[in-house]
Amino acid sequence: MIGIVVATHGEFGNSLLSTLRMILGESPALVSAPLEAEDSMETYQAKVEKALAAVDPAGEGALVLVDMLGGTPFNVALALATRRKVGVLTGVNLPMLIKALSHREEDLEKLCCEVRDAARDGIVTSVELLKGR
């Protein structure tokens, strides 16, 4: 099973997980790694490494969902992905988390692609919906 870390600025990731638990209940191997204002790059990297060890103790694979491309959570996760089996996806949202949890038995690369595709497919405008897309 692929472990999942939600790495975001501030409490965003904690709020997503709280909402996710309201919908799906508790899920194993799922944690948040919030970047706090006082965290240095080194402190935050240690926090994400600890989160990865908690969700993926055997090093079989983990998915890190971050809030935005180029931010500290992304940069730290990407650096860690060069040293261990980690997939990183930007733009974390609730539908992405639900998709990731429902397909986490797949291999990491396939999971990353499926979660990305589900996120893209879930972004629509009312104009598209009302016109029948």
HELIX and SHEET records of a PDB file:
HELIX    1   1 PHE A   12  LEU A   24  1                                  13    
HELIX    2   2 MET A   41  VAL A   55  1                                  15    
HELIX    3   3 THR A   72  ALA A   81  1                                  10    
HELIX    4   4 LEU A   94  SER A  102  1                                   9    
HELIX    5   5 LEU A  108  ASP A  121  1                                  14    
HELIX    6   6 SER A  126  LEU A  130  1                                   5    
SHEET    1   A 4 LEU A  30  LEU A  35  0                                        
SHEET    2   A 4 GLY A   3  HIS A   9  1                                        
SHEET    3   A 4 ALA A  62  VAL A  66  1                                        
SHEET    4   A 4 VAL A  86  LEU A  89  1                                        
END                                                                             
